[in-house]
Amino acid sequence: MRIAFSNLNDTMPISCESIGYHWRQYPIYRPNGYRFFHWLQTESSSGTIKIDGQQIHLLPNSGILIRPTVPHSYSADSDAKEWDTAYITFYGPLANYLVNYLEVEDYRVFEDLPENITNFIQSNYRAFINNTIADQANQSVLIYRYLLLLHQMDIVHGQQSKSDPIVNRITSFLESNYQFNITNQSISNITGLSIPYQTNIFRQKYGVTPLQYLFDYRIRQAAYLLVTRRDLQVQEVSEQVGFSDTSRFINAFRNFYGVTPKQYSRTAYQGNN
């Protein structure tokens, strides 16, 4: 679906020139660039953008923002039969300021777009159907909001990247000491952070708490020992990976792999013979 405005508007701080989604993208070649700011995102499959001597593969949940007059071309990847995209082209006195705010030089690629950004164009498409003054004002607000969402994503990613050294320190500690008793407090003693804060940043990256990560890591280590150290009894394996209660270990292992430790060891042994 696509809307293109033939009458340009110079009364709004930001105006839309065209917008579309579920657009079956055909090859584009622009040796002189495009005359407006251009946002292009992949909905399905993938395409390649050639710009500033680079070839950029635009995968799902990725988008590119290109400044006016920057030469570029794009088409579906050779192994992709069809490339569906969403896009918006815009202009106006406030447009350049906001794009500068996003630290875009000639272009900028945005990856790992959250759902509120990937669905924004489709969700707000109907607001661009009409072109009255009231509609134009609303459209200007929507484009402004969209660019601010991209900036907000930058802030979140920046906070996550700052937390990476902390998360890495936690995982290193867990994987080096999984045989011993570990609590949230012992992790906090290593990081120097509060338990709620360290748990929150760890969950943001891995989707689980540090102790859940430790639990899963212990079970995977147990599976490795059951295959490589057949001389060990189940109780010994349990103790070596940090479980003090063998019955709890057996239940945890069964819940994780769907079989008991003995069954897992026997199946692995038969598969190797």
Summary of the structure (lengths in Angstrom):
residues: 273
radius of gyration: 26.5
end to end distance: 58.4
largest distance: 80.2
contacts: 790
relative contact order: 0.10
helix: 49%
strand: 21%
